[in-house]
Amino acid sequence: MAHNKLKIGVLLGDPHLPYSFSHEGWLGKEEIIAFEQLESALAQLEGYSFSYFNDHEKLIDDLRHARLDLALNFCDTGYRNNWNLVTHIPALLEMFEIPYTGSNGMTLDVSADKSLVRALALDLDIPVPDESFVDLRADPLVLPENYPALIKSNTGAGSFGMTRDCVVYDSTQAIAYMQRLAGLIDPPQAVIQEFLTGPEYTVGVIGNPQSGLTVLPPAEIDYSQLAPDLPPVFTYDAKFDATSPYWNQLRHRRAELDESTSTQLIEYCTRLYRRLGIRDYARIDFRAGPDGTPRLLDVNPNPTWYADSRLAMMAEWAGYSYTDMLDRILQAAVTRYALKGDGD
């Protein structure tokens, strides 16, 4: 008897609603192209039938009646394109008892809190930058002990709030930047980090500890073409503003790592994956300090999945096409839930 295909619901952001996180205030051309490329890539997979959910006005009713075997949760914009409601999507899926790809709401929440992740990493013997937590409503504000320093939002994703001014060289610059940042983020909380200028790596991981993790070849951010007066940091503009020098002058290349550093990164990612309860896929960022040791910057359990994303780039280096990468994410969830098509 032929097996029926697994019914997969693909959850995406809503192109008809505002999206304040984006530079344009809406899901722009890049996102629409990404949706089209995703649909084209998924159409090449056998064993699944796909339906798409990107109308958030009807999302609750649609999910209630969908009768899905699995949801491919690529709605990284949050419910109704509100990034503060990004955990509401897995919550909805759990309410309707729909299995889904990716991490649950608790993992997404915890991983978004940089200060909390840093404390956890210390407990796991993973190197971290020197750092202090700042309540931006405090008077007086906590200031860096040493300069230059890097100041960024304690929560959030996509480097929101990070500009060329996030690297400060004296107390006047620090106060000005923190006051400006306080008006952009909620809650108004930040971290002050030592300004690391060593190689910066991002590491993609697909799978689950129980069935096997695939650590993809790491990427290194190439800052060599950036103008000398711009600090070498991965800003919000590098991801969202095509007119910015950070967008136009930053590149990624396959990291050339010695065996010791490569082994370290794999071990650090594995520890974080297990401890944070990450599921199916993630991207984890590091930057080396003066001693050459990579220090943890961020954990991204809900990274960008676009065909031109860093995750897809690293997957290609490992020999996986974009379609292959999507299939491996789906298979990770299918195995985790022990799903089978009708007739299995």
Secondary structure per residue as TSV (DSSP state, phi and psi in degrees):
chain	resnum	aa	ss	phi	psi
A	1	M	-	360.0	131.3
A	2	A	-	-69.9	140.2
A	3	H	-	-81.1	140.6
A	4	N	-	-76.2	152.7
A	5	K	-	-74.7	147.0
A	6	L	E	-68.9	134.2
A	7	K	E	-88.7	112.7
A	8	I	E	-110.5	126.4
A	9	G	E	-99.6	124.1
A	10	V	E	-96.9	115.1
A	11	L	E	-97.5	127.2
A	12	L	-	-132.4	169.5
A	13	G	-	-66.1	160.9
A	14	D	-	-95.3	113.7
A	15	P	T	-70.4	-8.0
A	16	H	T	-98.3	-4.2
A	17	L	S	-111.3	151.3
A	18	P	B	-59.7	152.8
A	19	Y	-	-140.3	94.3
A	20	S	T	-66.3	-20.5
A	21	F	T	-69.3	-26.3
A	22	S	S	-79.9	153.4
A	23	H	S	-62.4	-35.6
A	24	E	S	-83.7	-14.8
A	25	G	S	87.0	-1.1
A	26	W	B	-141.4	167.2
A	27	L	-	-66.4	120.4
A	28	G	-	-94.0	-166.5
A	29	K	H	-59.7	-39.8
A	30	E	H	-60.2	-43.0
A	31	E	H	-67.3	-41.1
A	32	I	H	-63.7	-41.7
A	33	I	H	-61.8	-41.0
A	34	A	H	-61.4	-41.2
A	35	F	H	-62.0	-42.7
A	36	E	H	-66.3	-41.6
A	37	Q	H	-65.4	-37.1
A	38	L	H	-62.4	-48.2
A	39	E	H	-61.4	-40.7
A	40	S	H	-64.4	-42.1
A	41	A	H	-68.1	-43.1
A	42	L	H	-65.6	-30.9
A	43	A	T	-63.0	-18.8
A	44	Q	T	-83.1	-10.2
A	45	L	-	-85.9	138.2
A	46	E	S	-97.4	155.1
A	47	G	S	92.2	-0.3
A	48	Y	E	-132.6	152.4
A	49	S	E	-121.6	132.2
A	50	F	E	-110.7	138.5
A	51	S	E	-129.8	154.9
A	52	Y	E	-118.7	139.9
A	53	F	E	-127.9	99.8
A	54	N	-	-135.0	13.4
A	55	D	-	-103.6	97.2
A	56	H	T	-73.9	-17.0
A	57	E	T	-64.8	-30.0
A	58	K	S	-112.0	5.9
A	59	L	H	-59.2	-44.7
A	60	I	H	-62.0	-48.4
A	61	D	H	-65.1	-40.1
A	62	D	H	-63.0	-43.0
A	63	L	H	-67.4	-37.8
A	64	R	H	-59.0	-34.4
A	65	H	T	-106.2	7.5
A	66	A	-	-76.5	-31.2
A	67	R	-	56.0	54.8
A	68	L	-	-90.1	149.2
A	69	D	S	-82.8	-31.7
A	70	L	E	-160.5	143.9
A	71	A	E	-106.0	130.1
A	72	L	E	-89.5	98.0
A	73	N	E	-83.9	89.0
A	74	F	-	-107.1	23.2
A	75	C	-	-87.3	75.0
A	76	D	T	-87.0	6.2
A	77	T	T	-88.2	-13.5
A	78	G	-	90.0	160.8
A	79	Y	G	-60.0	130.8
A	80	R	G	56.4	32.0
A	81	N	G	60.8	27.6
A	82	N	-	-105.2	108.4
A	83	W	G	-60.7	-27.6
A	84	N	G	-67.3	-13.3
A	85	L	G	-108.2	24.3
A	86	V	T	-65.2	-29.7
A	87	T	T	-79.1	-10.7
A	88	H	H	-70.5	-24.8
A	89	I	H	-67.1	-54.4
A	90	P	H	-60.6	-31.6
A	91	A	H	-64.0	-42.9
A	92	L	H	-61.3	-43.8
A	93	L	H	-63.2	-38.9
A	94	E	H	-67.5	-38.9
A	95	M	H	-59.9	-37.4
A	96	F	T	-92.8	7.5
A	97	E	T	56.8	42.3
A	98	I	-	-102.4	118.0
A	99	P	-	-59.1	149.3
A	100	Y	B	-148.9	154.8
A	101	T	S	-76.3	154.0
A	102	G	S	88.9	178.7
A	103	S	-	-79.7	158.9
A	104	N	-	-82.2	175.5
A	105	G	H	-61.5	-38.1
A	106	M	H	-64.2	-42.5
A	107	T	H	-63.9	-40.8
A	108	L	H	-63.1	-43.0
A	109	D	H	-64.8	-49.8
A	110	V	H	-63.6	-43.3
A	111	S	H	-66.7	-24.0
A	112	A	H	-78.0	-13.3
A	113	D	-	-94.2	100.3
A	114	K	H	-62.1	-40.2
A	115	S	H	-65.3	-39.6
A	116	L	H	-67.0	-43.4
A	117	V	H	-64.2	-37.3
A	118	R	H	-62.1	-43.9
A	119	A	H	-62.6	-40.9
A	120	L	H	-64.7	-42.5
A	121	A	H	-61.9	-40.6
A	122	L	H	-58.1	-41.5
A	123	D	H	-65.5	-25.2
A	124	L	T	-94.4	8.4
A	125	D	T	61.7	38.3
A	126	I	-	-103.9	125.9
A	127	P	-	-60.6	141.7
A	128	V	-	-135.9	160.4
A	129	P	-	-70.1	156.2
A	130	D	-	-61.9	135.4
A	131	E	E	-155.5	150.6
A	132	S	E	-136.6	145.4
A	133	F	E	-88.2	140.7
A	134	V	E	-130.1	125.8
A	135	D	E	-86.6	113.8
A	136	L	T	-72.4	-3.5
A	137	R	T	-92.4	-6.0
A	138	A	-	-70.1	151.2
A	139	D	S	-140.0	109.6
A	140	P	S	-80.4	162.2
A	141	L	-	-73.6	146.9
A	142	V	-	-69.3	132.1
A	143	L	-	-111.9	157.3
A	144	P	-	-59.3	145.5
A	145	E	S	-82.0	-28.7
A	146	N	S	-135.6	150.6
A	147	Y	S	-123.7	150.9
A	148	P	S	-69.8	157.3
A	149	A	E	-134.4	156.8
A	150	L	E	-109.7	128.3
A	151	I	E	-118.4	129.9
A	152	K	E	-149.8	162.4
A	153	S	E	-58.6	141.7
A	154	N	S	-74.4	-26.3
A	155	T	S	-124.7	170.7
A	156	G	-	104.0	-178.1
A	157	A	S	-146.4	177.3
A	158	G	T	67.6	18.6
A	159	S	T	59.3	26.9
A	160	F	T	-59.6	131.4
A	161	G	T	90.2	-12.4
A	162	M	-	-85.8	121.3
A	163	T	-	-128.9	-178.7
A	164	R	G	-59.7	-23.1
A	165	D	G	-83.1	-1.7
A	166	C	G	-71.8	-16.8
A	167	V	E	-92.8	118.8
A	168	V	E	-115.5	149.2
A	169	Y	S	-118.5	-4.9
A	170	D	S	-160.1	175.5
A	171	S	H	-67.0	-33.1
A	172	T	H	-62.6	-46.3
A	173	Q	H	-65.2	-38.9
A	174	A	H	-62.6	-47.3
A	175	I	H	-63.7	-44.2
A	176	A	H	-61.0	-44.2
A	177	Y	H	-68.6	-41.4
A	178	M	H	-66.1	-37.8
A	179	Q	H	-64.7	-39.4
A	180	R	H	-68.4	-41.8
A	181	L	H	-64.0	-35.4
A	182	A	H	-60.2	-29.2
A	183	G	T	-84.0	-6.0
A	184	L	T	-104.9	-23.3
A	185	I	-	-123.2	153.1
A	186	D	S	-142.2	117.1
A	187	P	S	-75.3	154.5
A	188	P	-	-78.7	75.9
A	189	Q	E	-129.7	140.9
A	190	A	E	-137.5	169.2
A	191	V	E	-125.0	143.3
A	192	I	E	-105.6	121.9
A	193	Q	E	-118.4	153.1
A	194	E	E	-60.8	143.8
A	195	F	-	-84.8	102.9
A	196	L	-	-84.8	136.4
A	197	T	-	-125.1	10.0
A	198	G	S	-78.1	-175.9
A	199	P	-	-56.1	138.9
A	200	E	E	-113.4	125.3
A	201	Y	E	-117.9	149.0
A	202	T	E	-126.9	138.3
A	203	V	E	-123.9	123.7
A	204	G	E	-93.4	141.5
A	205	V	E	-134.4	135.3
A	206	I	E	-130.3	138.1
A	207	G	E	119.5	-164.1
A	208	N	E	-142.7	149.8
A	209	P	T	-56.1	-36.1
A	210	Q	T	-69.0	-35.4
A	211	S	T	-109.2	-4.7
A	212	G	E	118.3	132.8
A	213	L	E	-103.5	136.0
A	214	T	E	-107.0	112.7
A	215	V	E	-92.6	115.8
A	216	L	-	-76.3	158.4
A	217	P	-	-58.2	124.3
A	218	P	-	-65.6	153.2
A	219	A	E	-105.5	149.1
A	220	E	E	-115.7	135.7
A	221	I	E	-77.7	127.4
A	222	D	E	-97.9	106.8
A	223	Y	-	-95.2	6.7
A	224	S	T	-65.7	-25.4
A	225	Q	T	-90.6	-3.4
A	226	L	S	-73.2	138.8
A	227	A	-	-55.6	143.1
A	228	P	T	-60.0	-25.5
A	229	D	T	-84.4	-0.6
A	230	L	S	-103.7	128.7
A	231	P	-	-66.9	139.8
A	232	P	S	-77.6	80.9
A	233	V	-	-134.5	152.9
A	234	F	-	-89.3	98.1
A	235	T	-	-87.6	172.3
A	236	Y	S	-58.9	-41.5
A	237	D	H	-62.8	-28.0
A	238	A	H	-63.6	-21.3
A	239	K	H	-104.8	-25.0
A	240	F	H	-128.9	-8.5
A	241	D	-	-122.6	103.5
A	242	A	T	-68.1	-11.3
A	243	T	T	-92.4	-7.0
A	244	S	S	-81.6	144.1
A	245	P	H	-61.5	-27.6
A	246	Y	H	-67.4	-35.1
A	247	W	H	-68.6	-43.4
A	248	N	H	-86.7	-22.3
A	249	Q	H	-109.5	-13.3
A	250	L	-	-87.0	144.3
A	251	R	E	-134.9	165.9
A	252	H	E	-120.3	144.8
A	253	R	E	-138.9	158.5
A	254	R	E	-66.4	127.3
A	255	A	-	-68.1	137.6
A	256	E	-	-102.6	101.4
A	257	L	-	-113.5	143.6
A	258	D	-	-73.7	164.9
A	259	E	H	-59.7	-38.3
A	260	S	H	-64.4	-47.0
A	261	T	H	-66.1	-41.0
A	262	S	H	-60.1	-44.8
A	263	T	H	-63.4	-40.4
A	264	Q	H	-59.5	-49.5
A	265	L	H	-61.6	-42.1
A	266	I	H	-61.4	-43.8
A	267	E	H	-66.3	-42.8
A	268	Y	H	-62.0	-45.1
A	269	C	H	-62.7	-41.1
A	270	T	H	-63.9	-42.5
A	271	R	H	-62.9	-45.1
A	272	L	H	-65.5	-41.7
A	273	Y	H	-57.0	-47.5
A	274	R	H	-68.5	-47.3
A	275	R	H	-69.3	-35.9
A	276	L	H	-86.0	-7.7
A	277	G	T	70.7	31.1
A	278	I	-	-66.1	144.9
A	279	R	-	-129.6	134.1
A	280	D	E	76.6	-44.4
A	281	Y	E	-165.5	155.9
A	282	A	E	-166.7	167.6
A	283	R	E	-135.9	132.5
A	284	I	E	-127.5	133.6
A	285	D	E	-110.5	140.9
A	286	F	E	-136.9	157.2
A	287	R	E	-145.3	138.4
A	288	A	E	-77.5	145.2
A	289	G	-	-91.2	-172.4
A	290	P	T	-59.4	-25.9
A	291	D	T	-86.0	0.6
A	292	G	S	86.0	-4.5
A	293	T	-	-81.8	125.8
A	294	P	E	-65.1	134.4
A	295	R	E	-115.4	143.3
A	296	L	E	-67.5	131.4
A	297	L	E	-104.2	-55.5
A	298	D	E	-148.4	151.8
A	299	V	E	-116.5	125.8
A	300	N	E	-119.3	89.1
A	301	P	S	-77.8	-2.5
A	302	N	S	-135.1	56.5
A	303	P	-	-75.1	165.1
A	304	T	-	-60.2	134.1
A	305	W	-	-110.5	7.1
A	306	Y	-	-59.0	161.2
A	307	A	T	-63.4	-26.9
A	308	D	T	-104.2	18.4
A	309	S	S	-76.5	165.8
A	310	R	H	-64.8	-34.5
A	311	L	H	-62.3	-45.0
A	312	A	H	-66.5	-36.6
A	313	M	H	-61.8	-47.2
A	314	M	H	-66.4	-36.0
A	315	A	H	-62.7	-39.2
A	316	E	H	-63.6	-38.8
A	317	W	H	-61.8	-29.1
A	318	A	T	-84.8	-0.4
A	319	G	T	96.4	12.5
A	320	Y	-	-107.1	126.8
A	321	S	-	-68.9	172.7
A	322	Y	H	-60.1	-42.4
A	323	T	H	-62.0	-41.9
A	324	D	H	-59.7	-43.2
A	325	M	H	-60.7	-45.7
A	326	L	H	-62.1	-40.2
A	327	D	H	-63.2	-39.5
A	328	R	H	-67.7	-36.2
A	329	I	H	-65.2	-45.8
A	330	L	H	-61.6	-45.0
A	331	Q	H	-64.5	-33.6
A	332	A	H	-60.5	-43.4
A	333	A	H	-72.3	-41.1
A	334	V	H	-59.0	-43.3
A	335	T	H	-67.5	-42.1
A	336	R	H	-60.9	-38.5
A	337	Y	H	-92.0	-4.1
A	338	A	T	54.8	46.2
A	339	L	-	-81.3	146.6
A	340	K	-	-141.5	147.1
A	341	G	-	-68.8	160.4
A	342	D	T	-56.9	132.9
A	343	G	T	100.9	-11.5
A	344	D	-	-72.1	360.0
